[in-house]
Amino acid sequence: MVVDGRNVIAATGRHHERRFNVAASRARDQMWLFHSMTADQLSSKDLRHSLLTYMQSPPRPTPTLTSQPM
């Protein structure tokens, strides 16, 4: 999603949410995020703020359970 830094409108609507969900769900193994704005330049309600902060500090992967022989 490309945004002009001089004309930033918060991406908070339902249609924005659908676009983000589709884009994120299609990223199977990895996601690359290129950005020129920092999270503090976006409203905390903006989905781009959420995505940027998530990508900067992603949660640790949970260990997968494997069956072990008894």
N, C-alpha and C positions, 0 to 999 in steps of 0.2 A: 504494500500500500504506500503510495507516494503522496507526500503532503508538502505543500509550500509552507515554509517556516514563517512567512509573514501573514499567512491567512489560515491559522490553525483553528479548526472547529472540532470540538470534542467528539470522539467516536463513541457515543453512548447509546445509540438507538438499537432497536431490535435487529434491523437489517445489518448494522455493523457487527453485531454479535454473531449472526449467521455467517457472515463472510469470514470472520476470524475462526469460528469453529470449523468451517469447511477447510480453510487453509491449514489449520493446525492438525486436523484429523488426517489429512492426506500426507503429512510428514510421518512416515513410518519409523525409520531408524534414527533420523537426525533432523534438526531444523537449524537453519542458518538465518540470523537476523542481522541485517545491515541497517544502521541507523545513523542519523546526523544530529538528532536531538537527544537530550538527556531526559531522564524520567521527571526531573523537577521542572522541566519546561512544559509538561503536560499535566492536565487536571488529573487528580487521583481517581476520578470517576471514568476517565478515558480508558478504553480497552487497550489502546496502544501503551499506556502507562503500565497497565497490569502485565501485558506481554513482555515489555522491556524489563521490568523488575523481576519477573519470573525467570527470564533468560539469563539475567545477570546473577541470580542466586537460585538455581534450580534445586528442587528437593533431592536428597540422596536417594539412589535407587534402593528399593527394598530387596533383600536377598530372596532368591527363589527357593522354594522347598523342593528338595530332591528326595526321592525314595531311596532308602539305604537298605541293603540286605540285612536280615535279622539273623 
